[in-house]
């Protein structure tokens, strides 16, 4: 019934039904990220602890990158095969992703546990922040298996059309994390170690829920250990399509590292703490938008596989309308009222003063984030992972990373110049990506595609 609805239900109704649970799931993911930082910011040494969490962030994004490589890399392909009625082929993507994620997660856990101290020092930990960072990372990295499998396999629940079930996977962990954080951090006095342990236990619960569904009677794509036979062609397909979301997440880790080291050089530990909050605010915009585009992905992939180009075009148009409306409104809120937002995370006057000057500059390029995110997800949903990869690299590798170093050096503008690199890169990428997307849609959805109506919302 779910797959038939992807082909026949009105697009507006279907997108709302698919996107709302996905948005809720992303908001819950956002809650995961924010809750730790809100509680950690209230600790006695909250500013140093906040900076330590920011220093650990690149490692967290590496974990996310490999999760996206096999989760988002395989889920659209599985949906396309479902659209073609090739259910056994679709199940192969589920099986291969599970075993690949299990292998990668164990490898990451071993390597990071072995070299965690030199890694954190290389990532900018000072004598003051290193103990907090070690406490957090030592426990967090032990849960990599559960983190990667719960998130990665959840993509295969979403792509079947079971958006509410996928939302529940994330909600279970987030609610548990919210309950355990204050108990472990303050009640038991475990500080940042308590925050990491709360995350580990919460992700374990999410993992068990996702496995219960994929091994149960309701799933259309069943995870099977008996029928798994490694096929290089399946892994190659997943890696090709997953390269873009992998790079996007991995490059976020590189960016966080570059931002942190530059911020420490220009403003010390307080600046690194401010960056941790700013990154959270960027996630506040990005994750709900990704919720909409994740909800649209099964509709796009299934109907593209079923050769229903009209439904694909309508889905793109409606997704753009929703995401752009949100990013315009949310960006304006953050740019105009930075101090109340910062006060949620910390009571440190120095941190609030610094962040209130940096946040409006840092977020200024996010007005068009909804369009850029829609373009990127559509590329992946229609099997054009290479194009999505290019624009991810264009924004971060060609524009943002060089500007992080060039703008402060050329303008002598300090931290403000450092922040300016983000909106400049965002604006240029969205413009170039929009021009490319026009030709892409025309080519993919011939003979009747008309991107002018897509971009003008006609």
C-alpha positions in Angstrom: 0.0 0.0 0.0 2.8 2.4 0.9 4.6 2.0 -2.5 1.3 2.4 -4.4 0.6 5.6 -2.6 4.0 6.9 -3.8 2.7 6.5 -7.3 -1.0 7.6 -7.0 -1.6 9.8 -4.0 -1.7 13.6 -4.7 1.7 15.1 -4.4 0.8 17.8 -1.8 -0.9 15.3 0.5 1.9 12.8 0.0 4.7 15.2 0.6 3.1 16.4 3.8 2.5 12.9 5.0 6.1 11.8 4.2 7.8 15.0 5.2 6.2 15.7 8.5 7.6 12.6 10.2 10.9 13.2 8.5 11.0 16.8 9.8 10.1 15.6 13.2 12.9 13.0 13.0 15.3 15.8 12.0 14.1 18.0 14.8 14.7 15.2 17.2 18.2 14.8 15.7 18.6 18.6 16.3 17.4 18.0 19.9 20.1 15.4 20.3 22.7 18.0 19.3 21.3 20.9 21.3 20.4 19.1 24.5 24.0 18.1 25.3 25.3 21.6 24.6 22.5 23.3 26.6 23.2 21.2 29.7 26.9 21.3 29.2 26.8 25.1 28.9 25.2 25.2 32.4 28.1 23.4 34.1 30.6 25.2 36.4 33.2 25.1 33.6 30.6 25.3 30.9 32.6 27.5 28.5 35.6 25.2 28.5 33.4 22.1 28.3 31.5 23.7 25.3 34.8 24.3 23.6 35.8 20.7 24.2 32.6 19.4 22.6 33.3 21.7 19.6 36.7 20.2 19.3 35.2 16.7 19.3 32.7 17.7 16.5 35.0 16.8 13.5 35.2 13.2 14.8 31.4 13.1 15.2 31.0 14.3 11.6 33.4 11.6 10.4 31.0 9.0 12.0 28.1 10.7 10.2 29.9 10.8 6.9 30.3 7.0 6.8 26.7 6.6 7.9 25.6 8.7 5.0 27.9 6.9 2.6 26.0 3.6 3.0 22.6 4.8 4.2 21.9 7.7 1.8 24.0 6.0 -0.8 21.9 2.9 -1.0 18.4 4.0 0.1 17.5 5.9 -3.1 18.7 3.0 -5.2 16.5 0.7 -3.2 13.5 2.9 -3.8 14.2 3.0 -7.6 14.3 -0.8 -7.6 11.0 -0.9 -5.7 9.5 1.4 -8.4 10.6 -1.2 -11.0 9.1 -4.0 -8.8 12.6 -5.5 -8.3 12.2 -6.2 -4.5 14.9 -8.8 -4.2 17.4 -6.4 -5.8 16.3 -3.6 -3.4 16.8 -5.9 -0.4 20.4 -6.4 -1.5 21.1 -2.7 -0.9 19.7 -3.1 2.7 21.9 -6.1 3.4 25.1 -4.7 1.9 24.7 -1.4 3.7 24.2 -3.1 7.1 27.3 -5.2 6.9 29.4 -2.3 5.5 28.3 0.0 8.3 29.0 -2.7 10.9 32.6 -3.1 9.6 33.3 0.6 9.3 31.9 1.4 12.7 34.1 -1.2 14.4 37.2 0.1 12.5 36.5 3.7 13.5 36.0 2.8 17.1 39.3 1.0 17.3 41.4 3.7 15.5 39.9 6.6 17.4 40.2 4.9 20.8 43.9 4.1 20.0 44.8 7.6 18.9 42.3 9.9 20.6 44.7 12.1 22.5 47.0 13.1 19.6 43.9 13.5 17.4 42.3 16.0 19.9 45.5 17.9 20.3 45.8 18.1 16.5 42.2 19.3 16.3 43.0 22.3 18.6 42.5 21.1 22.2 44.3 23.3 24.7 45.6 22.3 28.1 42.4 23.6 29.5 40.0 21.8 27.2 41.8 18.5 26.6 40.6 16.8 29.8 37.0 17.6 28.9 37.4 16.4 25.3 39.0 13.1 26.4 36.3 12.4 28.8 33.6 13.0 26.2 35.2 11.2 23.3 36.3 8.1 25.2 32.7 7.2 25.9 31.1 8.6 22.7 33.3 6.7 20.3 32.4 3.4 22.1 28.8 3.8 20.7 29.8 4.2 17.1 28.3 0.8 16.1 24.9 1.8 17.4 25.1 5.3 16.1 25.9 4.3 12.6 23.5 1.4 12.3 20.5 3.2 13.8 20.9 6.2 11.6 22.1 4.4 8.4 19.4 1.7 8.5 16.8 4.2 9.3 17.2 5.6 5.8 16.0 2.2 4.5 12.9 2.5 6.6 12.1 6.0 5.3 12.7 5.0 1.6 10.0 2.4 1.9 7.5 5.0 2.8 7.4 4.2 6.6 8.2 7.8 7.6 6.4 7.5 11.0 8.4 4.4 11.9 11.6 6.2 10.9 10.6 9.2 13.0 10.0 6.9 16.0 13.5 5.4 15.6 15.0 8.9 16.2 12.4 10.0 18.8 13.1 7.1 21.1 16.8 8.0 21.3 16.2 11.8 21.6 13.6 11.5 24.4 15.9 9.1 26.3 18.9 11.4 25.8 16.9 14.4 27.1 15.9 12.4 30.2 19.4 11.0 30.9 21.4 14.1 30.3 20.5 16.1 33.4 20.5 12.9 35.5 24.0 11.9 34.4 25.5 15.4 34.1 24.2 17.0 37.3 22.4 14.3 39.3 25.3 11.9 39.3 27.9 14.6 38.7 29.5 12.9 35.7 29.8 16.1 33.6 30.7 15.6 29.9 31.2 11.9 30.5 27.5 11.8 31.5 26.5 13.6 28.3 28.5 11.1 26.2 27.0 8.1 28.1 23.5 9.4 27.6 24.1 9.6 23.9 25.5 6.1 23.7 22.6 4.5 25.6 20.0 6.5 23.6 21.5 5.4 20.2 21.5 1.8 21.5 17.8 2.1 22.1 17.2 3.6 18.6 19.3 0.8 17.0 17.2 -1.9 18.7 14.0 -0.3 17.4 15.2 -0.1 13.8 16.4 -3.7 13.9 13.1 -4.8 15.3 11.3 -3.2 12.3 13.7 -4.4 9.5 13.7 -8.0 10.8 9.9 -7.9 11.5 6.8 -8.6 9.4 5.8 -5.1 8.4 8.9 -4.1 6.4 8.8 -4.6 2.6 12.6 -4.7 2.4 13.8 -7.3 4.9 17.3 -7.4 6.4 18.4 -11.0 6.0 21.7 -12.5 7.3 21.0 -15.8 5.6 20.6 -14.6 2.1 23.5 -12.1 2.2 26.2 -12.7 -0.5 28.7 -9.9 -1.0 28.5 -8.4 -4.5 31.0 -5.9 -5.6 28.5 -4.3 -8.1 26.1 -3.5 -5.2 28.8 -1.9 -3.1 30.1 0.1 -6.2 26.5 1.4 -6.8 26.2 2.5 -3.2 29.6 4.1 -3.1 29.0 6.1 -6.3 25.7 7.5 -5.1 26.8 7.8 -1.5 30.0 9.8 -2.4 28.2 13.1 -2.3 26.5 12.8 1.1 29.7 11.2 2.4 31.8 14.1 1.2 29.3 16.7 2.4 29.4 15.3 5.9 33.2 14.6 5.9 33.9 18.1 4.7 31.7 19.4 7.5 34.2 17.9 9.8 37.1 19.5 7.9 35.3 22.8 8.1 34.7 22.5 11.8 38.4 21.7 12.3 39.4 24.7 10.2 36.9 27.0 11.9 38.0 25.8 15.3 41.7 26.2 14.7 41.3 29.7 13.2 38.9 30.7 15.9 41.3 29.6 18.6 44.1 31.5 16.9 42.0 34.7 16.6 40.1 34.5 19.9 41.1 31.7 22.2 38.9 29.1 24.0 36.0 31.5 24.2 35.9 31.8 20.4 35.9 28.0 20.1 33.0 27.8 22.5 31.1 30.4 20.4 31.8 28.4 17.3 30.2 25.3 18.9 27.0 27.3 19.4 27.1 28.8 15.9 27.4 25.3 14.4 24.3 24.3 16.4 22.4 27.3 14.9 23.4 26.2 11.4 22.0 22.8 12.2 18.8 24.5 13.4 18.3 25.7 9.8 19.7 22.7 8.0 18.1 19.7 9.7 14.4 20.7 9.2 15.2 21.5 5.6 16.7 18.1 5.2 13.6 16.6 6.8 11.5 18.0 4.0 14.0 16.8 1.3 14.3 13.4 3.0 10.5 13.1 2.9 10.6 14.0 -0.8 13.3 11.5 -1.7 11.1 8.4 -1.8 8.6 10.2 -3.9 11.2 11.4 -6.3 13.1 8.1 -6.6 10.1 5.9 -6.8 8.3 8.0 -9.5 11.5 8.5 -11.4 11.9 4.7 -11.5 8.3 4.3 -12.5 8.8 7.0 -15.3 6.2 9.4 -13.8 8.1 12.6 -14.7 5.1 14.8 -14.0 5.0 13.7 -10.4 8.7 14.3 -10.1 8.4 17.9 -11.3 5.5 18.6 -9.0 7.5 17.2 -6.0 10.5 19.4 -6.8 8.3 22.5 -7.1 6.5 22.0 -3.8 9.7 21.0 -2.0 11.4 24.3 -3.1 8.4 26.3 -1.9 8.5 24.8 1.5 12.3 24.8 2.1 12.8 28.4 0.9 10.0 29.7 3.0 11.4 28.1 6.1 15.0 29.2 5.6 14.0 32.8 4.9 12.0 33.0 8.0 14.4 31.2 10.3 17.5 33.0 9.0 15.8 36.4 9.6 15.0 35.3 13.2 18.6 34.3 14.0 20.1 37.4 12.3 17.8 39.9 14.0 17.7 38.3 17.5 21.0 36.6 18.3 21.3 37.3 22.0 18.2 35.5 23.2 19.3 32.4 21.2 22.8 32.5 22.7 21.4 32.9 26.2 19.8 29.4 25.9 23.3 27.9 25.7 25.3 29.9 28.2 25.2 32.5 31.0 28.8 33.6 30.3 28.6 37.3 29.4 31.8 37.2 27.3 30.5 34.3 25.3 27.1 35.9 24.7 28.7 39.2 23.7 31.1 37.6 21.2 28.5 35.3 19.8 26.0 38.1 19.3 28.5 39.8 17.0 29.4 36.7 15.1 26.1 34.9 14.6 24.4 37.4 12.2 27.4 37.4 10.0 27.8 33.6 10.0 24.1 33.0 9.2 23.7 35.8 6.6 24.0 33.4 3.6 21.4 30.9 4.8 18.4 32.6 3.2 18.9 30.4 0.1 19.8 27.3 2.0 16.5 25.7 1.2 17.0 25.9 -2.5 20.6 24.5 -2.4 19.6 21.6 -0.1 16.6 20.8 -2.4 18.9 20.7 -5.5 21.4 18.4 -3.7 18.8 15.9 -2.5 17.1 15.9 -5.9 20.4 15.0 -7.6 20.8 12.0 -5.3 17.2 11.0 -5.5 17.4 10.8 -9.3 20.7 8.9 -9.2 23.0 11.8 -10.2 25.4 11.5 -7.2 28.3 12.9 -9.2 26.6 16.2 -9.7 25.7 16.4 -6.1 29.3 15.6 -5.1 30.6 18.4 -7.4 28.5 21.1 -5.7 29.4 19.9 -2.3 33.0 20.1 -3.2 32.5 23.5 -4.9 31.0 25.1 -1.8 33.5 23.7 0.7 36.7 22.8 -1.1 36.9 25.5 -3.7 35.2 28.4 -1.9 34.8 28.0 1.9 38.1 26.5 3.1 40.3 28.9 1.2 38.2 31.9 2.3 38.6 30.9 5.9 42.2 31.7 5.7 42.2 34.4 3.0 39.6 36.8 4.4 41.1 37.2 7.8 44.6 37.6 6.3 43.5 40.1 3.6 41.1 42.2 5.5 42.6 42.1 9.0 39.0 41.7 10.2 39.7 39.0 12.7 36.8 36.7 13.8 34.2 38.7 11.8 36.2 38.1 8.6 36.4 34.5 9.5 32.6 34.3 9.8 32.1 36.1 6.5 33.6 33.2 4.6 30.4 31.2 5.3 27.8 33.5 3.7 30.0 34.3 0.7 30.4 30.6 0.0 26.7 29.8 0.6 25.4 32.6 -1.7 27.8 31.8 -4.6 27.1 28.1 -4.4 23.3 28.5 -4.4 23.5 30.8 -7.5 25.7 28.5 -9.5 23.8 25.4 -8.4 20.4 26.9 -9.5 21.8 27.5 -13.0 23.0 23.9 -13.2 19.8 22.5 -11.8 17.8 24.1 -14.6 19.6 22.1 -17.2 19.6 18.9 -15.1 15.9 18.8 -14.8 15.3 19.5 -18.5 17.7 16.7 -19.4 16.4 14.1 -16.9 12.7 14.7 -17.4 12.4 15.3 -21.1 10.4 15.8 -23.2 8.0 17.9 -21.1 10.1 19.2 -18.2 10.0 22.9 -17.6 12.2 24.1 -14.9 11.1 27.7 -15.3 7.8 26.7 -13.7 9.7 24.8 -11.0 11.8 27.8 -10.0 9.0 30.4 -10.4 6.5 28.2 -8.6 4.0 28.5 -11.4 
